[in-house]
């Protein structure tokens, strides 16, 4: 997925995936399923690719303005927002990239 936001290109094909989070790692027909994939660009900018079913925070209005449908997109993030999302529910962790791009301190 590729999107230009405020003059910057966010492309999941060229960025480095950091980790995933959600109830699934792909689109499903379950209205409650969702996923988030966190990335860093080669220039060090963070972003998230997301998808969510019709009953999630990522849902969008239906085509007739009634009801909800699944939604998806790309959202730029700060390092702090990525760190706030990095918790015990993440999976497919790229340990090498996490160590290189995120400032995680020992408690």
N, C-alpha and C positions, 0 to 999 in steps of 0.2 A: 504494500500500500504506500502511496506517495501523496503528499499534500504540501502545498506552499502556504505558509502562515506568516503574515507580516514580513514578507520578503525572504523568508528562510525555507529551505527545502527539508522536509522530514520524510525520509524514505526507509522503510523497514528492510528493503533489499540491500542497502548500503550501510546501514547503521549496525551497531553491535548490540545484540540482545543481552540484557542484564538478568532478567528473571520474568517469570509469569506468576499470575495470581488469579484466582477465581474458582468457580464451581466446575469448570471444564476448560479445555484448551482449544476448543473449536466451536463453531456455530452449531446449535442444536434446535430442536423444535420445542424444547421446554421453555416456557415463558419466564421461568425463574433463573435460568442459567445466564452466566456472564463470565467474561475473562478480560484481563488486562495484561498486556505485554509491555515491559519497560525497556527502553533503548537509550543509547547515547550515540550521538553522531560523531563522525571523525573529528569535528571541531569542538567536541565536548559539550554539546547541547543535549539536554535530556528531553525525552518525550514518551508518551504512552499511546499505544494502539489499543482500542477498546471495542467491545461488542457486548450487548446485553439484550436479553429477551424483553418481551412486551411488559413484563411486570417488574423490571429492574430500573435502577436509576438512569440507565442509558436508553430507555424506551423513548420513542418519538411519537408524535401525533399521527394517527392514521390518515390515509389519503383523503378521506372525506371530512377530516377534522374531528371525527368521533373515534373513540377508542385509542388503543396504543399498538404500535408495531415495534419490532426490534430496531435498535439503533447501533451505529458504529461510527468510528472516526479516529482521528489523531489529535492529541492534546499536548502542547508543549508544557514542560514541567521544570521546576527548579530542582537543584540537587536536594534541597530540604524536603520537597514534596516526595521525591523518590525514596529518600531515607525514611520518611514517615510511613510509606507504604510497604517497606521491607520489614516483614515480621514473620512469625512462625507459620503463616499460611501460604508462603510463596513456594513455588516449585520450578523445576528446570533452571536452577541457579547456575549462572556462568561465574564460578568462583574467581577465575583469573580476571575477568572484566570488573567484577565487584571490587576486588582488591586494587585494581588500577584506577578506576574512575570514581569510586565513592569513598568518602572520608568517614569510615566507620571506626569509632574509638572503642577501646576496651573500657568496661565500666570500672 
